Amino acid sequence: MALDTSLGLSGIIANKIRITDNNLFLIEGDDDITAGDLLTVVNVHRERLSAEYKKKHAYYTGQHPILEKAAKESYKPDNRLMFNFPRKAVNSFNGFFVGTPVKIDSDDKEADKKIAAWMKQIDFDDVTAEVAKMASEYGQAYYLLFQDSEEGKDGRYQTLVAPQSPTHSFLIYDATFKQKVRYGVIYRKDTHNRLEITLYNSKGYYVYNETTAKNGYLNGGQGFTHPYGIVPLIEAPENEERIGLCDDVFTLVDAYDNALSAKSNDVDYFADAYLKITGAVVEKNDIAKIRDDRVINVANEGGGNADANFMVKPSADDTQEHLLNRLLDAMYQISNVVNLNDDSFSGNISGVALQMKFQAMSDMAKVKALKFRKALRQIMTGVSNAKDIGIDASELKIKFTQTIPHNVTEEAQLVSQLYGKVPTKILLGQLSFITDPDKALEELRAEQNVNATGVSNLIQNAIGGADNGSNQAGDGAKNS
């Protein structure tokens, strides 16, 4: 749809954009951003922020600094071992955070069905899992609402959602205390290797391209409208500071990689230790035989004692092991991620003990859920404005279920003890394997009705049989 003149993107602004300590872009006043200022902000993002995001992604994908170090001399072992803790931590935490898909419910049953159908059609759970992973990796990530290019069966274009990385996306907020989102920006290189910038606001979006001369100017841009009523680029931060899950452990990761590689080098050194022979002269051919046959037979022709042994440097195995263990423990502690390989998880741990071990990670997940809940409400507002679903997003119930191992026996005992004293729906919600208490209660009541009907039929049949028997006995007596 072509852009109309009411979008308000043509005003002039100068020197009113600033960046905060947690990398937020703020724009002052009500004037609109110009193409020149937009290009300036994009360049700041590319040169200052994008490089930091790429560093975080390099750690996540296993491109650690130890792999880039200068090579050692050819006669020295030079192993480069890399322990990819960032990927392990990010994946473990987000399996805990959204391994059980987020549930969005409405009290309106019809709207509830539409929400569930829409989420299923666009694979919303998969999109949220990807955004959650990127938020942990970078400190923030984005959802992007956009219209399907293909017309649906009902003649409408469905609203779709895609994850967006902060390496090429960001928001511009107003400079008030509310920090309301004014613009969303996504940039990339087009097919001609020119910079392409898409600028979103609450009514539509412009697509700018770098001029052919590449002299730091953008062309006039092509405008379009969208139906969402909000800026369709929606932020989902990891926390208020936009700090990634592993930002504070990168130095520990480097130290661990170095220590692990040094230990591997020591193993190679001991495997290739030098043989020292004293008190005897060994010919070059004999040295080759010793190496190949692994037999040493040397004697001193002068009658003295001959000796042969390997030259071994002092071992630092215990020191290295202590260092590796402490570094690994520190990485798990600082990132607040539970080490599931810990020996303390062996055996049948009580529910209280499990909760204590997961407490730090659970608290971190609850803070992240607050940020994501806000983002999901904005998404549902945009979807509702686009007429995909008619709902009031503020009334929605958004539930994140943390994937904590549970002691089901203890849960069953608790439910059994409270049965008859607490509403059944609340009791069903205490069982970790029940994800939808409403549906479970509905099925339970249906099953009870079926069982009650079956028992009633049995009783009626029994009574009917008894009556028939009595009648037959009476008839027999009359006949006799």
N, C-alpha and C positions, 0 to 999 in steps of 0.2 A: 504494500500500500504506500502511495506517495506521501511524503511529509507535508503537512500544512504549515502555514506561517505562525501558528500559535504555539509552537514548541519552545520558542524563546531561547534559541541557541546562537543568536546572531549578535548579542550585545558585546561590548568591549570591556575587558578587564586587564589590569596591569599591576604586576608586583603584589598580588593579594593572595598568593598561594604559598603555604609553608609546610614543612614536614616536622612531625613530632619525634620525641625520643623513641617511641614504639612504632615508628615508620608509618604513621598515618598522614595522609595529605589533607590539609585543611584549606578551604577557600573562604575568604572574608567577604561580607556584603552580599547583596542580592543580584549583582550583575552576573552575566553569563561568561563562561570561559571562552577565550578566543582560540583560534587554531594555533597561533604562535605560542601561547601559554601552555596549551595542551602538549605541543611538541616538546617544550622545555621540561614539563613534568615527566613525560615518557622517557626522555633522555636521562633524567635523574634516576628514574627507576631502573633503567637498563644498566647504567654505570655504577650505581651505588648499591642497590638492593638485589638486583638479579644475580650479581656475582656471588653474593652471600648465599642466596638460595641454591645456586649451582654447587657451591661447596657442600651444603647439607645433602644435596642429592647424590653427590659423589660418594660421601660416606655411606649413604643408604645402599647404593648400588655396588659397594665394595671397592671403589677407587680410592684407597687410603694412601696417605703421603708416603708410607714406607715403600710402596711400589715405584715411586718416582725418585727415590734417593739415588745418589751417584753410586756406580758399581764399585765394589772393593777390588783390591789387587787379585789377579788371576789365581794366585796360589792360596788365597783365603776362601773358606766357605762363605757363601753369600746367599743364604736362604731368605726369602721374603714371604713370611707367613702373615696372613691377615685374618683376624677374628671379627666377623661382621656383626658386632653387637648392635649397632643402630637398626639394622633390618630386623634382627630378632626381637628387639625391644618394641619397635613400632608395630610389628605384626602381632606380637603377643598382647600388647596393650589394646589394640583395636579389635582383636578377637574377643577380648574381655568386654570391650565397650559396645560393639555392635555385632558381635557374633550371633547374638539373638536379635533379629531385626527389630528396629524401632516400631512401636505400635501407635498409630494415630486413630483415635476414636472420636465419634460424635454421638451425642444423646439422641439425635435424629437418626433412626434406623435406616431410612432411605439414603440420607447423606452418607452414612457409615458405609453402606454398600458401594456407593459411587466412589468414595475415597479408596476403598480396598481394590476396586476394579481398576481405577486409574493408576494406583501404585504398582499393581501387577503388570499392567500393559506396558509401562515404561521402565520396568525393572528398577524401581526406585530404591529398593534395598541395596542393590549392587552399586548404584550411584552414591548413596550415602556412605557405604563402606569405603569407596574410593576417596571421597571427600574427607572422611575421618582419618584415613591413612595419610593423605597429603597434609592435613592439618597437624598431625603429630610430627611429620617429617620436616615441614617448613615453619610451623608455628601458626599458619593460617591457610585456608583454602576457600574456594568459592563454588556456589551453585550458579548455573546460568539457565534461565528460562528462555525458551525459544519455541517458535511455532513449527510444527511438522510441515515439511515441504509437500507431503502427499495428503490429499483430501480424504477424510475418513468416510465411513459408511453413512454417517448422518449428515454428510455434506459440509462438515466443519473441519478446521485444521486443529489437531490436538496439540495441547501444550506439552512439550518435552523438557527434560532437565538433563544437563550435562555437567560433569565435574570440571573445574578450571583451576589450573595451577597458579600460584602467586608469582611464578617466574615471568609471566607475561600478562598478568591481570592485577588490577588494584582499584580501589574506590577513592573518591574525593568527597570528604565530608564538609559540612558547613562548620564555621569556627565558633559556634555557640556551645553552651553546656550540653545541649541535647546531642550534638554531633550527628545531625540527620544526614543521611546519604544524599548527596547532590548528583554525583556522576559515577558511572562505572566505566572502566577503560580496559580494553583488551587489544593487544598489539601483536603483530607477527610480520613475517616477510611474505609478500605475495609471490605469484608465479614468475614475476620479473625481478625477483630479489629486491624489491623495494619495500620500505616500511609501510605497513597498512595498520591504521588505528581505527578502532570502533569505539565511539563515545556514546554511552547510554544515559538517558535521564528517565523520569517517570512517565514520559509521554511517547518517546520514540528514541531513535538512535541515528547517528551520522557515521558514515564510513569515509575516512580520509586516506589518501595515498600520498606518499612522498613524491615531490615533483621530479620529473625526469632528470633535471639538472643536478639533483641531489645537493642543493645549496641550502639546506636547512629550512625549507618551506614545505607546507602541505597544500594540496589543491583544495578547491572549494568544498568538496565533500558531497556525498549523496545521502539524502535523508529518507527515513522510513518511520512509520508509527508502529507501536505494539499495543496490545490490549491489557497489559498487566496492572497499570495504575501505580506501579512502583518501579524503582530501578531494578531491572531483572538480573543484575549481577549481585548475588547475595553472599556476604561473608560468613564463614563458619570458622572462628578462631579456636585455637587450642586453649588459650587463656587470654586474659586481658592484655598481657604484655606481648603477645604474639611470639612467645618463646617456644621453640620446638622441643619435643620430648628428649632429644639427646644433645641439645646445644651445650649443656654443662658437662658432658662426659667425653667430648671429642679429644681432649688432652689425655684422658685416661685410656681411651681407645688407642691413641698413638703409642703411649707407654706400654700397653699390653702387647701390641703388635711388635714393638722393638724387643721386649723381653722374650716373647715367644720365638721370634726369629733368632735371637742370640742363643737361646737354649738349643734350637735346631742346629745352629752352627757348631755348638760345642759337641753335639752328637757326631756330626761329620768329622770334627777334629779328632775325637777319640777313635773313630773308625779308621782314620788315616794317619795315626800317630807315627812318628819317626822311630825306626829301630836303631838303638845305639849299641855298638859292639866295642868293648875295650879289652886291651891285653892281647889282641890278635890282629893280624892283617888279613883282610878278606878281599879276594880278587873280584873284579867286576862280574865275571861269569858266575862266581859263587853267589854273589848278591842276587842275581836273576834266579838261580836255583832256589835260594831261600824264599824268595818272593813267590815262586810258582809251586814249589813242593811243600812249603810251610814247615821245613825241617832245618834246624840250626845245629851245625856240628863244627865248632871252631876250637882251635887249640893254639897255645902260644909255644912256638918252637923253642923259645928260650927257657921253657919250663915253668913260667909264671902262670898265674890264674887268669883265665879268660872269662869275660862276662858279656852277656847280651840281654838287653831289656828295652822296653819302649820308653821314650821320653814323653812324660805326661805332665801337663800343667795342672795346677791345683784346681779341684772341682768346686764349683759354686752352685751345685745342684740344689741344695737346701735353700740357699738365699733366693735363687730364681723361683723355686716353688712357692716360697712365702710371698714373694713380690707378685707373682701371677695370681695367687689366691686373694691377696688383699686388693689388687686392682679390679679383679672380677667382682668381688663383693662390693667395692665402692661404686662400680658402675651400676649395679642393681639398686643399691641404696639411693644414690643421687637421682636416678631416673624414676624411682618409686615403682619399678616393675618387679613383680614377684618372680624369683628364680624357681621355676617348676622342676628343675633338675636337682634341687636341694634334697639331701638325704632325709630332712625332716618331713617330707611329704610321703615317705613310705609308710605303709600300714593304714589302718582305718582311723583317721584323725577326727576328733569330735568337731561338731559344727562351730562351737565357740572358737576353737583353735584355728580353724580355717578362716573364720571371719577376721581374727586378729592378724593373721599373716597377709590377708588381702586388704587390710584396712587402708594403708597408704594409697594403694592403687585404686581402691574404691572411692576414696575422697577425691582423687584427681579426676576420676571418671565422672563423678557427680558435678564437678565444676565445669568440665567439658560439656556435659549434658545440658547445663543451663544455657551455654552459648549456642549449642546446636538446636535447642528447643526454640530459641528466639528466631534462628534462621529458618526453621521448618514452618513456623507460623507465618513468616513473610512469604515463603513459597506457597503455602496454601492460600494466602491472601491473593497473590498474583494469579493462581490457578482459578480461584473463585471469580476474580474480576474478568478473567478471560472466558467465563461462562462454562468452563469444563465441569465445575462442581459448584452448586450454590450453597455456600456455608459461611458461617461467621467464624473466622479463624481464631478469634480470641476465646471462643467457647470450646475449642478442641482439647482433648486430653492426649498429651504426647508422653509416652512412657518408654524409657530406656531400661532394659533389663540387663544387668551385669551378669556375665557368664562365670559365676563362682561355683566351684565344686561344692556339692551339698551332701550332708549326711541325711539321706532320705529316711532312714530308720528313726532318727530323732524327730524329724518333721512329722512322720506318721504318728509317733507317740504323742506329740504335742496336740495334733488335730484330734486324736482319740480322746485325750483328757478334756479338751474344751468343747467337744461335741455336745450340743444341747444348751450350752452356755453362751456361745458366740454364733452369730448368723453364719449359715452354711457357706454363703458366697465369700465371706472374709476368711473362713477356714480353708476353702479351696485355694485362695490366693496365697496361703502360706506354704503350699506344696510347690517346690521349685520346678517340677516337671509339668505343671499346668501353666500354660502361657496365657490362656484366656479364661478367667474364672466365670465370666458370664456364659460363655458357650458351654463350659463344663457343667455348670449348674443346670442349664437348659437340658442338656443331654441326660443328666442324672434324673431330673424330674420326669423326662419322657420315659426313661428306663423304668423308673418306679411305677409310672402309670401303666406301662405294659405289664410289669410283674403283678401289679394289683389287679389288673383285668384278668390275667391268667389265673390267679388264685381264685378270683370271684367266679370264673367259669368252672373251675374245678369243683368249687363248693356247690354251685348250682347243679352241676352234673351229678354230684354225689347225692344231693337232696332229691333231684329228679329220679335218680336210680332207686333211692330208698322208697320214695312214694310209689313208684311202679311196682317195686317188690311187695309193698304193703297191699296195694290194690290187687295184685295177682294172688296174694295169700288169701285175701277176703273173698275173692271170686271163687277160689278153690273151695273155701269152707262152705259157701252158699251152695255150690254145685253138689258137694257131698251131702 
